[in-house]
């Protein structure tokens, strides 16, 4: 049988808490991998610059 966290969260078990915490951590890790915060992490691929047409 699973233990309850507190009296106000009767239907939220420890297993539910651990599962939701793990899923939240996975979500944040995926966001960090998809959207790097540092400038050095960007631009690992080839850079393409647009050239203005000559007049």
N, CA, C and O atoms as a Tinker XYZ file with bonds, in Angstrom:
   220  protein
     1  N      0.839000   -1.167000    0.000000    73     2
     2  CA     0.000000    0.000000    0.000000    64     1     3
     3  C      0.893000    1.243000    0.000000    63     2     4     5
     4  O      1.953000    1.251000    0.627000    81     3
     5  N      0.471000    2.265000   -0.688000    73     3     6
     6  CA     1.278000    3.468000   -0.784000    64     5     7
     7  C      0.939000    4.433000    0.338000    63     6     8     9
     8  O     -0.194000    4.473000    0.820000    81     7
     9  N      1.938000    5.214000    0.750000    73     7    10
    10  CA     1.725000    6.201000    1.803000    64     9    11
    11  C      1.178000    7.483000    1.215000    63    10    12    13
    12  O      1.466000    7.832000    0.070000    81    11
    13  N      0.412000    8.158000    1.986000    73    11    14
    14  CA    -0.148000    9.447000    1.574000    64    13    15
    15  C      0.824000   10.556000    1.957000    63    14    16    17
    16  O      1.527000   10.445000    2.961000    81    15
    17  N      0.870000   11.625000    1.163000    73    15    18
    18  CA     1.791000   12.738000    1.429000    64    17    19
    19  C      1.264000   13.606000    2.571000    63    18    20    21
    20  O      1.999000   13.873000    3.521000    81    19
    21  N      0.052000   14.036000    2.503000    73    19    22
    22  CA    -0.484000   14.902000    3.548000    64    21    23
    23  C     -1.992000   14.843000    3.570000    63    22    24    25
    24  O     -2.609000   14.254000    2.683000    81    23
    25  N     -2.581000   15.444000    4.567000    73    23    26
    26  CA    -4.042000   15.368000    4.681000    64    25    27
    27  C     -4.777000   16.148000    3.600000    63    26    28    29
    28  O     -5.899000   15.787000    3.242000    81    27
    29  N     -4.168000   17.215000    3.069000    73    27    30
    30  CA    -4.870000   18.008000    2.063000    64    29    31
    31  C     -4.764000   17.396000    0.669000    63    30    32    33
    32  O     -5.542000   17.744000   -0.218000    81    31
    33  N     -3.826000   16.503000    0.471000    73    31    34
    34  CA    -3.631000   15.871000   -0.833000    64    33    35
    35  C     -3.960000   14.387000   -0.726000    63    34    36    37
    36  O     -3.085000   13.536000   -0.883000    81    35
    37  N     -5.200000   14.090000   -0.463000    73    35    38
    38  CA    -5.581000   12.705000   -0.176000    64    37    39
    39  C     -5.368000   11.756000   -1.344000    63    38    40    41
    40  O     -4.961000   10.613000   -1.134000    81    39
    41  N     -5.629000   12.190000   -2.549000    73    39    42
    42  CA    -5.532000   11.287000   -3.693000    64    41    43
    43  C     -4.151000   11.308000   -4.343000    63    42    44    45
    44  O     -3.928000   10.599000   -5.324000    81    43
    45  N     -3.241000   12.090000   -3.830000    73    43    46
    46  CA    -1.909000   12.227000   -4.428000    64    45    47
    47  C     -0.934000   11.396000   -3.608000    63    46    48    49
    48  O     -0.543000   11.801000   -2.513000    81    47
    49  N     -0.533000   10.225000   -4.132000    73    47    50
    50  CA     0.335000    9.320000   -3.392000    64    49    51
    51  C      1.793000    9.657000   -3.633000    63    50    52    53
    52  O      2.117000   10.490000   -4.479000    81    51
    53  N      2.663000    9.010000   -2.890000    73    51    54
    54  CA     4.107000    9.212000   -3.077000    64    53    55
    55  C      4.526000    8.788000   -4.474000    63    54    56    57
    56  O      5.393000    9.418000   -5.080000    81    55
    57  N      3.922000    7.735000   -4.988000    73    55    58
    58  CA     4.240000    7.265000   -6.335000    64    57    59
    59  C      3.854000    8.310000   -7.376000    63    58    60    61
    60  O      4.591000    8.543000   -8.334000    81    59
    61  N      2.702000    8.936000   -7.184000    73    59    62
    62  CA     2.284000   10.015000   -8.087000    64    61    63
    63  C      3.253000   11.186000   -8.031000    63    62    64    65
    64  O      3.592000   11.769000   -9.061000    81    63
    65  N      3.698000   11.529000   -6.823000    73    63    66
    66  CA     4.642000   12.633000   -6.658000    64    65    67
    67  C      5.965000   12.334000   -7.353000    63    66    68    69
    68  O      6.513000   13.196000   -8.040000    81    67
    69  N      6.478000   11.128000   -7.183000    73    67    70
    70  CA     7.739000   10.761000   -7.819000    64    69    71
    71  C      7.613000   10.735000   -9.338000    63    70    72    73
    72  O      8.522000   11.164000  -10.048000    81    71
    73  N      6.498000   10.235000   -9.829000    73    71    74
    74  CA     6.292000   10.175000  -11.276000    64    73    75
    75  C      6.180000   11.580000  -11.863000    63    74    76    77
    76  O      6.762000   11.862000  -12.910000    81    75
    77  N      5.442000   12.452000  -11.202000    73    75    78
    78  CA     5.306000   13.807000  -11.730000    64    77    79
    79  C      6.617000   14.574000  -11.626000    63    78    80    81
    80  O      6.914000   15.394000  -12.496000    81    79
    81  N      7.404000   14.331000  -10.591000    73    79    82
    82  CA     8.711000   14.978000  -10.464000    64    81    83
    83  C      9.654000   14.512000  -11.563000    63    82    84    85
    84  O     10.385000   15.320000  -12.136000    81    83
    85  N      9.643000   13.230000  -11.859000    73    83    86
    86  CA    10.503000   12.703000  -12.918000    64    85    87
    87  C     10.091000   13.253000  -14.280000    63    86    88    89
    88  O     10.947000   13.605000  -15.091000    81    87
    89  N      8.807000   13.327000  -14.532000    73    87    90
    90  CA     8.344000   13.869000  -15.811000    64    89    91
    91  C      8.660000   15.356000  -15.937000    63    90    92    93
    92  O      8.961000   15.828000  -17.033000    81    91
    93  N      8.598000   16.090000  -14.848000    73    91    94
    94  CA     8.963000   17.505000  -14.875000    64    93    95
    95  C     10.448000   17.667000  -15.162000    63    94    96    97
    96  O     10.838000   18.548000  -15.928000    81    95
    97  N     11.276000   16.832000  -14.560000    73    95    98
    98  CA    12.714000   16.891000  -14.813000    64    97    99
    99  C     13.024000   16.574000  -16.270000    63    98   100   101
   100  O     13.871000   17.230000  -16.876000    81    99
   101  N     12.353000   15.584000  -16.836000    73    99   102
   102  CA    12.555000   15.235000  -18.246000    64   101   103
   103  C     12.138000   16.390000  -19.145000    63   102   104   105
   104  O     12.799000   16.674000  -20.144000    81   103
   105  N     11.052000   17.050000  -18.795000    73   103   106
   106  CA    10.585000   18.195000  -19.578000    64   105   107
   107  C     11.611000   19.327000  -19.573000    63   106   108   109
   108  O     11.884000   19.914000  -20.620000    81   107
   109  N     12.183000   19.640000  -18.407000    73   107   110
   110  CA    13.175000   20.705000  -18.321000    64   109   111
   111  C     14.465000   20.343000  -19.044000    63   110   112   113
   112  O     15.081000   21.204000  -19.673000    81   111
   113  N     14.882000   19.088000  -18.966000    73   111   114
   114  CA    16.088000   18.655000  -19.666000    64   113   115
   115  C     15.884000   18.741000  -21.174000    63   114   116   117
   116  O     16.780000   19.178000  -21.896000    81   115
   117  N     14.722000   18.329000  -21.651000    73   115   118
   118  CA    14.433000   18.425000  -23.086000    64   117   119
   119  C     14.414000   19.877000  -23.540000    63   118   120   121
   120  O     14.896000   20.191000  -24.628000    81   119
   121  N     13.860000   20.767000  -22.717000    73   119   122
   122  CA    13.833000   22.186000  -23.076000    64   121   123
   123  C     15.242000   22.754000  -23.125000    63   122   124   125
   124  O     15.547000   23.558000  -24.005000    81   123
   125  N     16.102000   22.359000  -22.206000    73   123   126
   126  CA    17.486000   22.848000  -22.210000    64   125   127
   127  C     18.255000   22.334000  -23.420000    63   126   128   129
   128  O     19.088000   23.047000  -23.980000    81   127
   129  N     17.978000   21.101000  -23.822000    73   127   130
   130  CA    18.673000   20.555000  -24.986000    64   129   131
   131  C     18.187000   21.183000  -26.287000    63   130   132   133
   132  O     18.972000   21.389000  -27.212000    81   131
   133  N     16.909000   21.484000  -26.357000    73   131   134
   134  CA    16.353000   22.071000  -27.581000    64   133   135
   135  C     16.644000   23.557000  -27.699000    63   134   136   137
   136  O     16.845000   24.068000  -28.801000    81   135
   137  N     16.667000   24.253000  -26.568000    73   135   138
   138  CA    16.872000   25.701000  -26.563000    64   137   139
   139  C     18.037000   26.036000  -25.640000    63   138   140   141
   140  O     17.816000   26.344000  -24.469000    81   139
   141  N     19.274000   25.984000  -26.135000    73   139   142
   142  CA    20.433000   26.255000  -25.266000    64   141   143
   143  C     20.431000   27.711000  -24.794000    63   142   144   145
   144  O     20.068000   28.615000  -25.547000    81   143
   145  N     20.836000   27.923000  -23.559000    73   143   146
   146  CA    20.815000   29.258000  -22.970000    64   145   147
   147  C     22.096000   30.032000  -23.264000    63   146   148   149
   148  O     22.071000   31.262000  -23.300000    81   147
   149  N     23.199000   29.346000  -23.471000    73   147   150
   150  CA    24.465000   30.050000  -23.674000    64   149   151
   151  C     24.701000   30.339000  -25.152000    63   150   152   153
   152  O     24.245000   29.605000  -26.029000    81   151
   153  N     25.411000   31.407000  -25.400000    73   151   154
   154  CA    25.708000   31.808000  -26.773000    64   153   155
   155  C     26.717000   30.852000  -27.416000    63   154   156   157
   156  O     26.687000   30.647000  -28.629000    81   155
   157  N     27.607000   30.270000  -26.613000    73   155   158
   158  CA    28.606000   29.350000  -27.156000    64   157   159
   159  C     27.982000   28.053000  -27.648000    63   158   160   161
   160  O     28.525000   27.405000  -28.543000    81   159
   161  N     26.859000   27.670000  -27.078000    73   159   162
   162  CA    26.213000   26.428000  -27.484000    64   161   163
   163  C     25.512000   26.573000  -28.828000    63   162   164   165
   164  O     25.235000   25.581000  -29.501000    81   163
   165  N     25.230000   27.801000  -29.210000    73   163   166
   166  CA    24.563000   28.030000  -30.487000    64   165   167
   167  C     25.591000   28.022000  -31.613000    63   166   168   169
   168  O     26.787000   28.195000  -31.379000    81   167
   169  N     25.124000   27.827000  -32.800000    73   167   170
   170  CA    25.988000   27.963000  -33.967000    64   169   171
   171  C     26.953000   26.823000  -34.181000    63   170   172   173
   172  O     28.042000   27.038000  -34.713000    81   171
   173  N     26.591000   25.615000  -33.786000    73   171   174
   174  CA    27.474000   24.481000  -34.032000    64   173   175
   175  C     27.444000   24.059000  -35.494000    63   174   176   177
   176  O     28.377000   23.420000  -35.981000    81   175
   177  N     26.387000   24.412000  -36.183000    73   175   178
   178  CA    26.251000   24.060000  -37.589000    64   177   179
   179  C     26.835000   25.150000  -38.472000    63   178   180   181
   180  O     27.350000   26.149000  -37.969000    81   179
   181  N     26.758000   24.966000  -39.777000    73   179   182
   182  CA    27.294000   25.979000  -40.692000    64   181   183
   183  C     26.456000   27.252000  -40.638000    63   182   184   185
   184  O     25.233000   27.210000  -40.507000    81   183
   185  N     27.147000   28.382000  -40.742000    73   183   186
   186  CA    26.452000   29.664000  -40.722000    64   185   187
   187  C     26.196000   30.110000  -42.152000    63   186   188   189
   188  O     27.066000   29.993000  -43.015000    81   187
   189  N     25.013000   30.614000  -42.392000    73   187   190
   190  CA    24.630000   31.075000  -43.721000    64   189   191
   191  C     24.279000   32.553000  -43.607000    63   190   192   193
   192  O     23.469000   32.943000  -42.765000    81   191
   193  N     24.890000   33.371000  -44.457000    73   191   194
   194  CA    24.573000   34.796000  -44.446000    64   193   195
   195  C     23.910000   35.155000  -45.768000    63   194   196   197
   196  O     24.289000   34.654000  -46.826000    81   195
   197  N     22.934000   36.014000  -45.688000    73   195   198
   198  CA    22.227000   36.453000  -46.891000    64   197   199
   199  C     22.985000   37.616000  -47.516000    63   198   200   201
   200  O     23.420000   38.525000  -46.810000    81   199
   201  N     23.143000   37.594000  -48.810000    73   199   202
   202  CA    23.835000   38.676000  -49.510000    64   201   203
   203  C     22.798000   39.540000  -50.221000    63   202   204   205
   204  O     21.854000   39.042000  -50.835000    81   203
   205  N     23.007000   40.848000  -50.117000    73   203   206
   206  CA    22.112000   41.781000  -50.798000    64   205   207
   207  C     22.453000   41.779000  -52.285000    63   206   208   209
   208  O     23.627000   41.682000  -52.643000    81   207
   209  N     21.452000   41.885000  -53.156000    73   207   210
   210  CA    21.735000   41.910000  -54.596000    64   209   211
   211  C     22.494000   43.191000  -54.987000    63   210   212   213
   212  O     22.241000   44.262000  -54.435000    81   211
   213  N     23.414000   43.068000  -55.932000    73   211   214
   214  CA    24.215000   44.219000  -56.394000    64   213   215
   215  C     23.349000   45.124000  -57.257000    63   214   216   217
   216  O     22.534000   44.653000  -58.050000    81   215
   217  N     23.536000   46.426000  -57.093000    73   215   218
   218  CA    22.753000   47.392000  -57.886000    64   217   219
   219  C     23.602000   48.027000  -58.937000    63   218   220
   220  O     23.119000   48.863000  -59.699000    81   219
